Every structure is written in structure tokens, then in C-alpha cells.
Amino acid sequence: MTFEAAYGEAIQVAPCVCRLTAPNPSPFTFHGTNTYVVGKDTLAVIDPGPDDDAHLAAILAAIGGRPVSHIFVSHTHRDHSPLAARLKAETGAVVAAEGPHRPARPLRIDEANALDASGDKDFRPDLALADDQVIDGDGWALRTVLTPGHCANHAAFALEGTGVLFSADHVMAWSTTIVAPPDGAMSDYMASLDKLLARDDRIFFPGHGGPVTDPQPFLRGLKAHRRMRERAILERIAGGDRLIPEMVRAIYRNTDPRLHGAAALSVLAHLEDLVAGGAVMVDGEVAIDSAFRPA
């Protein structure tokens, strides 16, 4: 997939939709976080991004002095939400999101201080969005599509009447989504894929990388990939693997080693579901250092 980040530059990707990419490339963010400016006269900004001076300046240049009524935040990871406060101070816009950062399930005692360090725990929206809620702007309307999984408060936003869905980190063309307990949950993620499959959007604009131009087969492919990963975990356990690092070394042997920590959490997310469904056994609670065995 070809994608030009064009840092500092607003790229028109659809009528009345421009994309700016923050200069925060990494193995987890691809070339950086995408911010979208929606509208013509009075604007909305989706996912202002990390707290970065250059990116704030680029967003303000793209706004060009026009009023901004709303700042939408898809979720509270630090590459998406922190700049909302400074952009609000510059524009007076209402910050809208599902809610503050929280775990996808109750924390165990050993996780009390271990909730994903990438979470923006200071974030509080001015407006808490419900599923299917529509915010009308000046010449645009955005419908909230709650899509938990990557994290508990993840939301996508549909630009009404256009077939455009801003899918944030739930669906991306460049990579599969990280689902890392306790921040996220695989059962939630799979249910959210089904939710998007029930829609008829024609294009997704994600939080990182370029668009997903044919969403329905892409979504079916993502579901198949997750089921394939689940089968691979079951095969490793049946073959004698008991610990998550053993499984990661085998299943992700062709993956950048810098991503093996995230891969281990993804395996943990699958194992939470497999244990809950009775396909895998474990003594005590499911944890990153648990020993797993066939049911």
C-alpha cells in the first residue's frame, strides 16, 4: 500500500474532507496519526492527535481561521487524544467522545498499576457520545458508531449521506489492529467487526495509513485472520506450548521483534476468549504469565 504522509500538509481525500498526518511515525503508528478536518465553512476536527507543536500549527493552518464547532475523539490513546485540549483552547470547540479512558474489563490486583501506559487518562470530553448519536454541523452530520475492542471507549464516525466512515484504529489497511488486555478485549473487537459488516459504508478513512476502499471484503478478511490466529494458538497449545512467549516466538516468527510485546497481548486477548469458551484450561485467572493447557 502506497501512503505519503506529507507532514504539515492538508490533503483532500473526499469532498469537504482533508487529512493531516502527525509526525509521530513508529512501528505502532505507521507514518503517524491521521487527523481529519471535515466541512467547508464551520468545521469539525476528528482525532487531533498527539501533543505536538508542529501538528497543532498544521491543523490551525488547515482550518484557516474558520470556526470549528466540534472536536471528535475516536479513543483515548496518546497518539489520538492529547492535542484536543490545546485545539479546544485555540478554537472554543466542543470536545466529543464516548468517554474517558478505562479498561475493557475489571482489573486484577496485579494489574492495578499496569493499565496500558499509552492511555490518555487526563482526557474528559465535553460531550459524551452514545451509539448512533448524530451531531449536526454546518453542512455536515457525523453519526457515532461505537466500536469497542482496540480499547473500551473506541468509536468510529460516519459522515452522513456520503458512505464515508472514519474508522480510527478499529480497521486499518496498513496493519491489523492491536487488541491488548486489559485496555481492549477480543470479544468486543470481533463484535464490532460484525457491527461494521452490517453497515454499507463505501470507504473507511483510518487513524493510520491510507483508506480502505472496499470495506466489506476487507472486514471479512479481518475476521478470517483473527480466526486463523485463534486456530494457531490452539495448535501451539495442543503441540505442547504452555506459555505465551513460546506461542509468540512460533506464531509471530516473521514479525518485527519490536512488536512481540504487543503480539503477546494479542495472544492473551485470544486466550481470554478461549478460556471463557472452555477450549483452553488455566489454573487461576488468565494472565500474561499463565500456563495454558488443552481442555
C-alpha positions, -999 to +999 in steps of 0.1 A: +000+000+000+013+034-010+008+062+015+025+096+016+024+112+050+031+148+037+037+161+072+023+196+077+002+195+046-036+191+043-045+165+017-081+165+004-093+129+005-130+135-002-153+164-008-150+187+023-126+162+040-089+169+044-063+147+061-033+158+080-007+132+094+011+139+126+049+135+126+048+105+151+058+075+130+066+043+148+060+005+144+027+011+161+015+042+143+029+036+107+037+070+093+018+088+120-017+096+133-042+109+108-063+140+117-093+148+096-109+182+090-145+180+079-167+207+065-165+239+044-174+269+065-179+257+101-157+227+107-153+195+127-119+180+135-116+143+141-087+129+162-064+159+167-035+136+176-005+137+199+005+168+218+029+181+191+035+218+183+041+213+146+009+192+142-011+218+160+002+245+137-006+224+107-042+218+119-047+256+125-033+264+091-057+239+075-086+255+095-075+289+081-094+310+107-128+292+100-149+284+131-146+249+145-178+237+163-167+202+174-135+181+180-143+144+178-120+119+195-122+083+185-104+069+216-080+079+243-047+066+232-019+092+234-014+093+197-050+104+192-065+125+220-040+147+239-039+176+214-077+180+218-072+203+249-049+227+231-070+227+199-101+235+221-083+264+237-075+278+202-110+273+187-135+271+215-149+239+200-169+212+219-148+180+225-170+150+218-161+113+226-175+082+241-159+089+274-127+088+295-101+061+293-109+029+311-101-008+310-123-032+289-128-054+320-123-053+357-086-051+367-070-079+386-049-070+417-017-074+398-029-050+371-039-021+393-010+000+382-005-016+348-033-003+326-019+005+292+007+033+295-004+047+262-038+057+277-046+094+280-060+093+315-064+131+317-089+132+289-126+142+296-150+150+268-174+180+270-200+158+253-203+120+259-214+103+227-239+074+226-241+048+199-259+060+168-259+096+181-258+122+153-241+155+157-252+181+131-228+207+120-227+234+093-232+213+061-222+180+077-235+154+102-215+128+120-230+096+134-213+078+162-207+041+157-193+027+189-167+001+181-150-012+213-122-037+211-090-019+204-099-001+236-131+002+256-141+037+245-133+033+208-157+050+183-159+054+146-177+083+129-199+081+098-202+112+076-239+110+069-250+108+032-215+101+019-206+065+026-175+077+045-166+061+078-137+074+099-127+040+113-098+052+135-078+022+149-106-004+146-100-010+109-068+000+090-054-010+057-017-010+067-019-034+096-042-054+118-054-037+150-037-043+183-061-057+209-043-057+243-060-066+276-069-050+299-071-020+276-090-039+249-109-071+245-110-096+216-147-104+221-156-067+218-134-063+188-150-092+169-185-080+178-175-045+164-163-061+132-198-077+128-214-043+135-195-027+106-202-057+084-239-049+089-234-014+075-229-003+039-201+022+041-182+026+008-148+038+022-130+039+055-106+066+065-085+051+093-064+066+121-031+055+104-023+050+067-044+052+037-081+044+031-099+010+030-116+013-004-137-019-004-148-023+033-170-054+032-145-080+018-118-063+039-138-068+071-145-104+062-107-109+057-100-094+092-125-118+108-109-147+090-074-136+101-085-134+137-100-169+135-068-182+118-048-167+147-071-184+172-066-218+155-028-212+155-029-207+193-049-238+198-025-258+177+005-245+197-012-255+229-021-289+215+016-293+205+029-286+239+033-249+243+022-237+276+034-201+279+026-171+258+062-162+249+066-197+234+035-192+213+046-157+201+080-169+190+064-195+168+033-177+155+050-143+150+084-156+138+082-133+107+071-102+127+093-073+137+106-083+172+098-048+184+061-058+181+064-091+200+053-074+232+021-062+215+017-097+199+019-113+233-010-091+245-030-100+213-024-137+221-036-130+257-068-114+243-075-146+223-067-168+253-092-148+274-119-158+249-107-194+245-106-200+283-141-183+287-154-206+260-139-237+275-115-245+247-084-239+269-077-245+305-057-225+330-051-226+368-064-194+383-071-162+363-059-157+327-027-136+328+003-129+306+024-153+326-002-181+330+004-217+319-022-229+294-032-264+285-058-281+263-093-285+276 
